[in-house]
């Protein structure tokens, strides 16, 4: 027994169990909707969707925005032609608010210069998460700069190179500092207004003008930004109106614009009489808040960042456009005062770009908290059923082998696999029905492998130490082959299973259980079984 305790495989099992208990004690198990409840979002789309393929694409996009890793336990389904019902296992108010903000957006990404579209989200083919390529958070002054690199398709890279070539002006030169350039700005939008008229009261226009000129780093606005340049890149008709009401000329102009534009984008401070006049003309109103901090036009236009070109990007060292290299590797960056805010802003943009845009706009969204379907009682009953199943398995094993000392290690190893799988899976996944099914599958595989090991050890008449060793090797060849088959089945689901929801959680939990068994618990069981049979 002393030599068995000193065996490194047994020591590894004990160490892993201690770590597992520490993880469960410190974090607890994070349960999904089935056990702990969550939040239900009702998303009303801008227009009905009848095509089945288009519906499937919308469901996949929303699924990825709710949980792009596939680990949060989500459910997304159409209700009628215009509503999508989405459930997520999350009740934290800040997280729910962030998810709601992602779901509100259609997610159409556009980059412009001088009102011309340079590229869109459809032109981005890769977003490498490589710090060597700029990805990450970096300390800058009294805050943090976030950077999101991306790679463009070849045709978009050529268009970007053409539209930005030599868009810098040499403003000074000195032998010490070299050339100093002032470059044009590029504008990055999420859901730039389409078929919309911007209504900007005088006071709001003046306030926005001052904020833009002063710059606002935390909103991605550089110093010296001109409001007319912003409106040029928004590329929607706009009216700067008096706070008291529309003039006769403006009413006439609005009447003409109403024929081709469905929406009127307004500040939420616009007086009720002017709002009613817009409604009477046939506009649907989209109101955005006005504050002294951020410019109204920035939020109303869906601007995410304004980035000045560099002389390198504008290729000022190249004389002719024909000799310029296509710029396909670019970066979007922003600023925040805390690393948490910086990480969230980068992550939100990354999720929107990875999930893609919806084919229609989102008209409205509502949410409500949902109660758990199963709750703690189900887990308690499941644990009792699991213990009962292990007891039945133990009786069957005893009848099969007639070796009581071999039966108890099998039960102990089975319980150990449940604890280790649950602890390590809780680090990356919430527990829903899929995760529970994954644990059951992994433990079932574990018991099967223990039977294979026991059969190989007991088979034959002689049980000399040398033959035991060779039989353990033969048993582990079978065990490893079975594990590789399971992993080969689960890995494609994990790697390309976006939108499959609980199936991804099942695959991850099963994979963790199988790896834990092959690397930790089953080698330990083989040592215990070998020691017991050697004595016998």
VMD Tcl script that draws the C-alpha trace (Angstrom):
set ca {
  {0.00 0.00 0.00}
  {2.88 2.38 0.82}
  {4.44 1.85 -2.59}
  {1.04 2.44 -4.22}
  {0.60 5.79 -2.46}
  {4.04 6.86 -3.68}
  {3.21 5.93 -7.27}
  {3.25 9.10 -9.41}
  {-0.03 8.22 -11.13}
  {-1.83 8.00 -7.78}
  {-0.15 11.23 -6.63}
  {-1.33 12.93 -9.84}
  {-4.91 11.79 -9.23}
  {-4.88 13.06 -5.63}
  {-3.35 16.41 -6.73}
  {-5.98 16.85 -9.44}
  {-8.77 16.07 -6.96}
  {-7.42 18.70 -4.56}
  {-7.30 21.28 -7.37}
  {-10.83 20.31 -8.42}
  {-12.20 20.80 -4.90}
  {-10.45 24.18 -4.68}
  {-12.01 25.27 -8.02}
  {-15.49 24.17 -6.95}
  {-15.06 25.79 -3.54}
  {-13.81 29.10 -4.96}
  {-16.06 29.45 -8.04}
  {-18.89 27.04 -7.54}
  {-20.58 25.48 -10.55}
  {-22.04 27.99 -13.04}
  {-25.45 26.68 -14.09}
  {-27.35 27.39 -17.31}
  {-30.95 28.40 -17.94}
  {-32.30 24.97 -17.11}
  {-30.99 25.16 -13.56}
  {-30.55 28.82 -12.63}
  {-32.80 30.77 -15.03}
  {-31.74 33.59 -17.31}
  {-33.04 36.39 -19.53}
  {-35.44 36.26 -22.46}
  {-35.12 38.82 -25.27}
  {-37.95 39.48 -27.72}
  {-36.45 41.01 -30.86}
  {-38.84 42.63 -33.35}
  {-37.33 42.82 -36.83}
  {-37.83 45.76 -39.15}
  {-39.77 43.68 -41.66}
  {-41.26 40.15 -41.90}
  {-38.95 37.31 -42.96}
  {-40.64 34.46 -44.83}
  {-37.63 32.73 -46.44}
  {-36.44 29.72 -44.38}
  {-32.80 30.18 -45.38}
  {-32.84 33.86 -44.39}
  {-34.42 32.95 -41.04}
  {-31.71 30.38 -40.37}
  {-29.03 32.98 -41.10}
  {-30.64 35.49 -38.72}
  {-30.92 32.86 -35.97}
  {-27.23 31.94 -36.39}
  {-26.15 35.59 -36.29}
  {-28.12 36.32 -33.11}
  {-26.87 33.06 -31.56}
  {-23.27 34.12 -32.12}
  {-23.89 37.57 -30.68}
  {-25.43 36.07 -27.56}
  {-22.60 33.62 -27.16}
  {-19.90 33.46 -29.81}
  {-17.98 30.78 -27.85}
  {-20.99 28.44 -27.65}
  {-20.55 28.06 -23.88}
  {-23.20 30.31 -22.33}
  {-26.30 28.14 -22.93}
  {-28.53 30.01 -25.36}
  {-31.66 29.35 -27.37}
  {-32.82 31.37 -30.41}
  {-36.06 30.75 -32.34}
  {-38.41 32.62 -34.67}
  {-41.89 33.47 -33.42}
  {-44.05 34.34 -36.38}
  {-42.42 36.21 -39.27}
  {-41.18 39.33 -37.46}
  {-40.13 38.24 -33.97}
  {-37.11 36.35 -32.68}
  {-37.16 34.92 -29.15}
  {-33.69 34.57 -27.62}
  {-32.87 33.08 -24.22}
  {-29.50 33.29 -22.48}
  {-28.36 31.94 -19.11}
  {-27.42 35.35 -17.73}
  {-29.06 37.56 -15.10}
  {-26.26 39.99 -14.23}
  {-27.70 43.46 -15.04}
  {-24.51 44.83 -16.65}
  {-24.01 41.76 -18.82}
  {-27.68 41.69 -19.83}
  {-27.49 45.38 -20.81}
  {-24.40 44.70 -22.89}
  {-26.10 41.79 -24.68}
  {-29.16 43.95 -25.33}
  {-26.93 46.59 -26.91}
  {-25.45 43.97 -29.27}
  {-28.87 42.64 -30.23}
  {-30.23 46.11 -31.00}
  {-27.76 46.56 -33.82}
  {-28.21 45.33 -37.35}
  {-24.42 45.14 -37.39}
  {-23.63 46.64 -40.82}
  {-19.99 47.73 -40.61}
  {-18.67 50.37 -43.03}
  {-15.47 52.36 -43.36}
  {-15.61 55.64 -45.32}
  {-13.49 58.56 -46.42}
  {-14.95 61.75 -47.96}
  {-18.35 60.06 -48.01}
  {-17.04 57.12 -50.11}
  {-17.27 53.58 -48.74}
  {-13.81 52.04 -48.57}
  {-14.84 48.59 -47.33}
  {-17.56 46.85 -45.32}
  {-17.72 44.05 -42.78}
  {-18.24 41.59 -45.63}
  {-14.76 42.45 -46.90}
  {-13.02 41.35 -43.67}
  {-11.75 37.78 -43.94}
  {-9.74 37.46 -40.73}
  {-9.23 39.10 -37.33}
  {-6.00 37.62 -35.95}
  {-5.79 37.53 -32.15}
  {-2.04 37.87 -32.26}
  {-0.29 40.47 -30.07}
  {2.54 40.49 -32.60}
  {0.04 41.93 -35.10}
  {-1.25 44.53 -32.64}
  {-4.14 42.68 -30.96}
  {-4.51 43.62 -27.29}
  {-4.76 46.42 -24.75}
  {-1.96 48.94 -24.28}
  {-1.38 51.60 -21.66}
  {-1.65 55.10 -23.12}
  {-1.55 58.20 -20.92}
  {-4.20 57.94 -18.24}
  {-6.12 55.17 -20.02}
  {-5.87 52.14 -22.27}
  {-5.78 51.81 -26.03}
  {-7.46 48.76 -27.56}
  {-6.41 47.44 -30.96}
  {-8.29 45.06 -33.26}
  {-6.31 44.01 -36.36}
  {-8.05 42.63 -39.44}
  {-7.29 41.41 -42.95}
  {-9.19 42.55 -46.07}
  {-10.12 40.70 -49.24}
  {-7.89 41.55 -52.19}
  {-10.47 43.70 -54.02}
  {-11.22 45.67 -50.82}
  {-7.48 46.11 -50.17}
  {-7.03 47.52 -53.67}
  {-9.94 49.93 -53.16}
  {-8.58 51.05 -49.79}
  {-5.15 51.67 -51.32}
  {-6.66 53.66 -54.18}
  {-8.88 55.87 -51.97}
  {-6.23 56.56 -49.31}
  {-3.15 56.95 -51.53}
  {-1.31 60.23 -50.78}
  {-4.15 61.49 -48.54}
  {-1.60 63.25 -46.31}
  {-0.23 66.79 -46.61}
  {3.33 67.73 -45.68}
  {3.05 70.56 -43.14}
  {6.64 70.86 -41.85}
  {10.13 69.50 -42.15}
  {13.19 69.64 -39.93}
  {16.50 67.73 -39.97}
  {15.83 66.46 -36.44}
  {12.14 65.54 -36.58}
  {11.96 64.81 -40.29}
  {8.74 65.22 -42.24}
  {5.49 65.96 -40.42}
  {2.20 65.20 -42.15}
  {-1.43 66.05 -41.59}
  {-3.57 63.20 -42.91}
  {-7.23 62.76 -43.77}
  {-9.52 60.82 -41.46}
  {-11.33 57.54 -42.00}
  {-14.73 56.94 -40.38}
  {-15.91 53.60 -39.05}
  {-19.65 53.03 -38.71}
  {-21.90 50.35 -37.28}
  {-25.42 50.72 -38.74}
  {-24.96 54.02 -40.57}
  {-28.46 55.49 -41.12}
  {-30.13 54.32 -44.33}
  {-33.24 55.91 -45.84}
  {-33.14 58.42 -43.00}
  {-33.17 62.19 -42.53}
  {-31.21 63.70 -39.62}
  {-32.97 66.50 -37.75}
  {-30.46 68.56 -35.74}
  {-31.63 71.55 -33.67}
  {-29.33 74.61 -33.58}
  {-28.29 74.09 -29.95}
  {-27.46 70.43 -30.53}
  {-25.52 71.24 -33.70}
  {-23.41 73.88 -31.92}
  {-22.76 71.59 -28.94}
  {-21.69 68.73 -31.23}
  {-19.45 71.06 -33.22}
  {-17.54 72.10 -30.09}
  {-17.17 68.55 -28.73}
  {-15.89 67.26 -32.06}
  {-13.32 70.03 -32.37}
  {-12.06 69.44 -28.83}
  {-11.93 65.67 -29.38}
  {-13.12 62.88 -27.13}
  {-10.57 60.01 -26.90}
  {-12.87 57.64 -24.99}
  {-15.39 57.84 -27.85}
  {-12.78 57.50 -30.58}
  {-12.95 61.17 -31.65}
  {-9.59 62.83 -32.43}
  {-8.96 66.52 -31.83}
  {-9.90 68.80 -34.69}
  {-12.76 66.71 -36.08}
  {-15.11 68.88 -38.12}
  {-18.86 68.31 -37.94}
  {-19.32 68.94 -41.67}
  {-16.83 66.15 -42.43}
  {-18.74 63.83 -40.12}
  {-22.04 64.66 -41.83}
  {-20.42 64.20 -45.24}
  {-19.44 60.66 -44.28}
  {-22.82 59.91 -42.71}
  {-24.10 60.48 -46.25}
  {-27.72 61.06 -45.17}
  {-29.70 64.25 -45.80}
  {-29.86 66.49 -42.75}
  {-31.58 69.66 -41.61}
  {-30.27 72.07 -38.98}
  {-33.47 73.51 -37.54}
  {-34.55 76.09 -34.99}
  {-35.46 74.86 -31.52}
  {-38.82 76.60 -31.96}
  {-39.97 74.71 -35.05}
  {-39.55 74.04 -38.75}
  {-39.59 76.87 -41.22}
  {-41.93 76.79 -44.22}
  {-38.99 76.00 -46.53}
  {-37.90 73.14 -44.26}
  {-41.40 71.69 -44.16}
  {-41.47 71.73 -47.93}
  {-38.05 70.08 -48.10}
  {-39.11 67.43 -45.58}
  {-42.19 66.68 -47.63}
  {-39.98 65.93 -50.62}
  {-37.55 63.85 -48.55}
  {-40.37 61.75 -47.07}
  {-40.94 60.11 -50.43}
  {-37.54 58.39 -50.40}
  {-36.67 58.26 -46.70}
  {-38.53 56.16 -44.16}
  {-36.97 57.40 -40.90}
  {-36.35 60.69 -39.17}
  {-33.39 60.53 -36.76}
  {-33.99 63.05 -33.98}
  {-32.61 64.03 -30.57}
  {-34.83 62.94 -27.69}
  {-35.13 66.61 -26.68}
  {-36.98 67.60 -29.87}
  {-40.29 69.22 -28.90}
  {-43.51 67.24 -29.26}
  {-45.02 69.55 -31.88}
  {-42.08 69.02 -34.24}
  {-42.20 65.26 -33.64}
  {-45.88 65.21 -34.55}
  {-45.21 67.16 -37.73}
  {-42.65 64.53 -38.75}
  {-45.12 61.76 -38.02}
  {-47.77 63.53 -40.07}
  {-45.38 63.60 -43.02}
  {-45.05 59.78 -42.78}
  {-41.68 59.46 -41.05}
  {-40.92 56.83 -38.40}
  {-39.00 58.45 -35.55}
  {-35.70 57.20 -34.16}
  {-34.71 59.19 -31.08}
  {-31.18 59.33 -29.63}
  {-30.12 60.91 -26.33}
  {-28.47 64.31 -26.08}
  {-25.85 64.94 -23.40}
  {-23.10 67.42 -22.77}
  {-20.50 64.65 -22.91}
  {-20.85 62.77 -26.21}
  {-22.03 64.37 -29.47}
  {-25.54 63.51 -30.60}
  {-24.43 62.98 -34.20}
  {-21.86 60.39 -33.12}
  {-24.49 58.05 -31.62}
  {-27.24 58.87 -34.11}
  {-24.97 58.08 -37.07}
  {-23.60 54.84 -35.58}
  {-20.02 56.14 -35.57}
  {-17.66 53.84 -33.70}
  {-14.29 55.41 -34.37}
  {-12.58 58.16 -36.36}
  {-8.99 57.31 -37.26}
  {-6.51 59.55 -39.04}
  {-4.45 57.94 -41.77}
  {-0.72 57.64 -41.25}
  {1.87 58.52 -43.87}
  {2.73 54.81 -44.03}
  {-0.85 53.77 -44.78}
  {-1.17 56.62 -47.31}
  {2.15 55.39 -48.80}
  {3.70 58.86 -49.03}
  {7.06 57.26 -49.86}
  {5.70 55.87 -53.14}
  {5.55 58.20 -56.11}
  {2.86 56.52 -58.25}
  {-0.36 54.71 -57.39}
  {0.60 51.93 -59.81}
  {3.63 51.16 -57.60}
  {1.67 51.15 -54.31}
  {1.29 47.91 -52.39}
  {-2.30 46.83 -51.59}
  {-3.00 47.52 -47.91}
  {-4.81 44.41 -46.69}
  {-3.60 44.33 -43.07}
  {-5.18 47.17 -41.08}
  {-6.24 48.00 -37.53}
  {-9.18 49.55 -35.73}
  {-8.35 51.07 -32.38}
  {-9.99 53.04 -29.61}
  {-9.47 54.35 -26.10}
  {-10.99 53.85 -22.65}
  {-10.01 54.93 -19.16}
  {-10.18 51.43 -17.63}
  {-8.98 48.08 -18.99}
  {-12.45 46.62 -18.44}
  {-14.10 49.27 -20.64}
  {-11.38 48.93 -23.28}
  {-11.76 45.16 -23.38}
  {-15.55 45.41 -23.61}
  {-15.47 47.91 -26.48}
  {-13.03 45.83 -28.47}
  {-14.95 42.63 -27.68}
  {-18.30 44.14 -28.71}
  {-16.91 45.25 -32.07}
  {-15.18 41.91 -32.55}
  {-18.42 40.00 -31.87}
  {-20.38 42.16 -34.32}
  {-17.78 41.69 -37.05}
  {-17.47 37.95 -36.48}
  {-21.20 37.29 -36.31}
  {-21.90 39.40 -39.40}
  {-24.78 41.75 -40.07}
  {-28.49 41.00 -40.04}
  {-30.28 41.27 -43.38}
  {-32.92 43.54 -41.78}
  {-32.87 46.20 -39.10}
  {-34.11 45.68 -35.53}
  {-37.25 47.68 -34.81}
  {-37.42 47.11 -31.04}
  {-36.27 44.78 -28.30}
  {-37.75 43.86 -24.92}
  {-36.48 41.58 -22.17}
  {-37.68 39.73 -19.10}
  {-36.18 37.43 -16.51}
  {-37.09 33.76 -16.83}
  {-37.23 31.26 -13.97}
  {-35.31 27.98 -14.08}
  {-37.10 25.03 -15.68}
  {-35.43 22.36 -13.57}
  {-33.66 23.98 -10.62}
  {-31.68 22.54 -7.75}
  {-34.12 19.67 -7.08}
  {-33.31 18.22 -10.47}
  {-29.58 18.26 -9.69}
  {-30.15 16.60 -6.33}
  {-32.29 13.92 -7.97}
  {-29.69 13.50 -10.72}
  {-26.93 13.05 -8.12}
  {-29.01 10.44 -6.26}
  {-29.74 8.61 -9.51}
  {-26.05 8.73 -10.37}
  {-25.08 7.18 -7.03}
  {-27.76 4.53 -7.48}
  {-26.46 3.76 -10.96}
  {-22.89 3.45 -9.65}
  {-24.12 1.11 -6.89}
  {-25.86 -1.10 -9.44}
  {-22.73 -1.09 -11.59}
  {-20.68 -2.06 -8.51}
  {-22.95 -5.05 -7.82}
  {-22.71 -6.17 -11.44}
  {-18.92 -5.80 -11.37}
  {-18.68 -7.82 -8.17}
  {-20.79 -10.60 -9.69}
  {-18.59 -10.45 -12.79}
  {-15.17 -10.54 -11.10}
  {-15.92 -11.85 -7.56}
  {-13.19 -9.54 -6.26}
  {-14.64 -7.06 -3.77}
  {-11.39 -5.10 -3.45}
  {-11.53 -4.36 -7.20}
  {-15.09 -3.11 -7.09}
  {-14.51 -0.20 -4.69}
  {-11.68 1.37 -6.75}
  {-13.99 1.32 -9.78}
  {-16.63 3.30 -7.88}
  {-14.00 5.69 -6.49}
  {-12.54 6.32 -9.94}
  {-16.03 6.91 -11.37}
  {-16.80 9.52 -8.70}
  {-13.37 11.10 -9.24}
  {-14.08 11.49 -12.95}
  {-17.38 13.24 -12.19}
  {-15.66 15.68 -9.81}
  {-12.71 16.40 -12.10}
  {-14.86 16.83 -15.21}
  {-17.33 19.10 -13.41}
  {-14.57 21.27 -11.90}
  {-12.50 21.74 -15.05}
  {-15.54 22.18 -17.31}
  {-16.90 24.87 -14.97}
  {-13.89 27.04 -15.85}
  {-15.10 27.52 -19.43}
  {-18.73 26.41 -19.62}
  {-22.05 26.75 -17.85}
  {-23.84 23.60 -16.75}
  {-26.98 22.89 -18.74}
  {-28.58 19.64 -19.82}
  {-25.95 19.25 -22.54}
  {-23.10 19.53 -20.02}
  {-24.76 17.03 -17.67}
  {-25.20 14.64 -20.61}
  {-21.51 15.13 -21.43}
  {-20.49 14.12 -17.90}
  {-22.72 11.04 -18.09}
  {-21.18 10.09 -21.44}
  {-17.62 10.59 -20.15}
  {-18.23 8.59 -16.97}
  {-19.94 5.82 -18.96}
  {-16.87 5.65 -21.20}
  {-14.70 5.58 -18.06}
  {-16.52 2.59 -16.56}
  {-16.27 0.79 -19.90}
  {-12.52 1.44 -20.01}
  {-12.10 0.17 -16.45}
  {-13.83 -3.05 -17.46}
  {-11.42 -3.37 -20.42}
  {-8.43 -2.87 -18.11}
  {-9.77 -5.34 -15.54}
  {-10.50 -7.98 -18.18}
  {-6.99 -7.69 -19.60}
  {-5.46 -8.01 -16.13}
  {-7.55 -10.99 -15.03}
  {-7.49 -12.89 -18.31}
  {-5.31 -16.02 -18.26}
  {-4.09 -18.28 -15.52}
  {-0.74 -16.72 -14.61}
  {-0.61 -13.27 -12.99}
  {3.11 -12.69 -12.82}
  {4.24 -9.06 -12.57}
  {5.73 -9.05 -16.04}
  {2.59 -10.34 -17.68}
  {0.47 -7.81 -15.74}
  {2.61 -5.01 -17.15}
  {2.20 -6.24 -20.72}
  {-1.55 -6.66 -20.25}
  {-1.85 -3.09 -18.91}
  {-0.08 -1.85 -22.03}
  {-2.46 -3.86 -24.21}
  {-5.48 -2.53 -22.30}
  {-4.31 1.07 -22.65}
  {-3.89 0.64 -26.37}
  {-7.61 -0.18 -26.53}
  {-8.50 2.65 -24.10}
  {-6.45 5.23 -26.01}
  {-7.91 4.16 -29.36}
  {-11.45 4.51 -27.99}
  {-10.61 7.95 -26.53}
  {-9.14 9.16 -29.83}
  {-12.32 8.08 -31.62}
  {-14.43 10.08 -29.17}
  {-12.18 13.15 -29.45}
  {-12.25 12.95 -33.25}
  {-16.05 13.06 -33.05}
  {-16.22 15.94 -30.56}
  {-13.51 18.29 -31.88}
  {-15.31 19.29 -35.12}
  {-18.37 20.24 -33.06}
  {-16.20 22.42 -30.80}
  {-14.21 24.06 -33.59}
  {-16.98 24.76 -36.13}
  {-20.11 24.33 -34.03}
  {-21.07 28.03 -33.79}
  {-24.81 28.32 -33.30}
  {-25.24 24.71 -32.15}
  {-25.77 25.85 -28.54}
  {-26.05 22.97 -26.10}
  {-24.38 20.53 -28.48}
  {-21.14 22.52 -28.13}
  {-21.40 22.39 -24.33}
  {-21.98 18.62 -24.54}
  {-18.93 18.20 -26.80}
  {-16.68 20.30 -24.55}
  {-17.71 18.48 -21.36}
  {-17.32 15.08 -23.03}
  {-13.87 16.03 -24.32}
  {-12.73 17.22 -20.89}
  {-14.08 14.03 -19.30}
  {-12.33 11.78 -21.81}
  {-9.00 13.63 -21.50}
  {-9.23 13.58 -17.71}
  {-9.89 9.84 -17.80}
  {-7.09 8.93 -20.21}
  {-4.48 11.19 -18.61}
  {-5.35 10.95 -14.90}
  {-7.99 8.54 -13.59}
  {-7.57 5.42 -15.75}
  {-3.78 5.17 -15.33}
  {-4.39 5.48 -11.57}
  {-7.02 2.73 -11.70}
  {-4.64 0.47 -13.63}
  {-2.02 0.87 -10.88}
  {-4.58 0.14 -8.15}
  {-5.97 -2.90 -9.99}
  {-2.48 -4.22 -10.72}
  {-1.53 -3.96 -7.02}
  {-4.71 -5.74 -5.91}
  {-4.30 -8.58 -8.43}
  {-0.61 -9.04 -7.64}
  {-1.49 -9.69 -4.00}
  {-4.27 -12.05 -5.02}
}
mol new
graphics top color blue
foreach p $ca { graphics top sphere $p radius 0.5 }
foreach p [lrange $ca 0 end-1] q [lrange $ca 1 end] { graphics top cylinder $p $q radius 0.2 }
display resetview
